[in-house]
Amino acid sequence: MGLFFLIAATFLLASSASAEGLYFPNRAATSPSVSYHVEAKPPDNQKGKHWGLQDNLVYVCSDTANGEVLWTRRQPMGRFVKDADGGFRLAHAGDKREDIVTRPLEPSPKMLLVSDSGWTVIRTYGDHLVVIAPNGDVVGTVAVVEDAFRDDDMKHVLDLGAGFSWSGNSLWYFLTTAEGEFLVIRPWWGRRVFLSLHAGTLAGCDREVLSIAAAAEERDIVLRTLRAPVDMQYPGDAFMTAAYLAGVLSIPEAVPLLRGAEKSPSFSFGLTFQALHLYYVDPMDLRQFRLRQIAQLSLRRLGEKPASLPCYQVHFRVAGEAIPFSPTPIEPQRHENVAAVKLGMKPRDVLLALGSPDVVWRDDTWNYDMDAAEPFSVAIKFSRGRVTKIERRAAEWKDGLTRDEQVSD
C-alpha cells in the first residue's frame, strides 16, 4: 500500500500501546442536531488531553440543552498476567498478586458516534462497534471486519497486526427508516454495512429498501458537508470523504464546490515507502495535496477537466538542503508530452515533461491521468533514480477501484 510511513508507524505504535507510556487522544462526539454529547474521559487522577491504553476510561453522555448527565459507563477492565512471549493472558487463581496487572477488556475508542435520538456507538481499535442505548445499556457488540466483511471486502483490508486499515474515505452516519434506526458504514468501495441500533447486530447488507434510503441520505450528506464553512488549510476527514463521494455518486451540483476544494493548500508529508528509492528526492518532504488530489479525481468523474495544479510538491536534495522543485506549468495539454519521457530519465526530467504525478503509488511508480479527447493513464516506474518502465493504460480513474484505493489509504 502507498501509505505514509510515519502515519502508519504512529498508528501501529498507538494501537499496540499499553503500560509502556504510549498515549491516545481523548475522544468526543456530538449528535447532528447538537442535542447530545458523548466523550471518553480519563479517570480523575489523570488530567490532560491524552490517556494511556491501560487506563480505566469513563464514557459520559450529556444533554447539551441543560448539561444533565444521562448516563456514564466505565471501560471494562480485567486482571492480566504477562506471559513468556511478552503478551498478556487473563489472570488465574494461582497467579501471584505482584504479577497481576489491570488492563482493558475492551480496546480503547477510535471513534465515537451519537445519533439525534441518543444512541451511541463506540468504534474501538480493532474495529469493534459497541452499541449503547439512550439509557446507557449496552445492546450489543459487532466486529466489523470479522462479522460484516465478506471475502470480496477483505482484499481492501490491510492487517497491520495491531489493527486494520480500510476506512479511509468511508462514510459513517445514522439512518432512520420504517424498519428502524441504523448506523450505516459505507467503505470507499461502496458496499454498505447496516447495523441495527435496537438489536445491536448487523441488519444485513445492501437490502433494497435500506439502500434506497441510504443513497438519498448520502447525497444530502455530501452536499451539506461541502457547502458548510471549512478551513481549507485543515479541511478534515469528513470534508475529504464528501469530496471523494461527490464523484463516486455523480453529484453535478458539487462541481463548483470541488473547484474550490482543488485550490486547497492543505498537504501532508512524511517518509513514504515509494520515495525511499527515488534518488535526488528528499523522502522526508514529499508533500501530498490530498484534498486537491481527491477533488481532481471527482471532477474528472463529473466530466470536468481539473485545473493545472500539482498533487505533489517534490523536493530535491542539493548540498544537503531540501529545495522545492517547481517546474513551469505544463500548458495547455500535458498528454502531448508523454512521448518526451524516455527510459533512463531522472525524476527531474519527468517533472519537467509532465509536471507533478497525480498519484505516487507502489514500487516507485508515478501515475498520471491524461485529459485527452480519449482519456488515458500513464505509469512511470523508477529504479535507482532512473525511469525503467513507461506504461500507457486505460484511464484508471474510470474503473472505480484503482484510483479509489490509492486516494483512500
HUGI-V291095 format. One record per helix or strand of 2 or more residues. SS is the DSSP state (@ for helix, = for strand). FROM is the first residue (numbers start at 1). LEN is the number of residues. Records with the same first field share a line. If there is no record, write none. Layout:
SS->FROM-LEN  FROM-LEN
This chain:
@->5-11  97-3  144-5  151-4  208-20  237-12  252-10  274-4  283-3  290-12  334-7  347-8  402-6
=->23-3  27-4  36-6  50-3  58-6  69-6  77-6  88-3  100-5  109-6  120-5  128-5  138-6  158-2  164-2  171-7  180-7  192-5  201-2  268-3  286-3  312-2  315-4  321-4  359-2  365-6  376-8  386-9
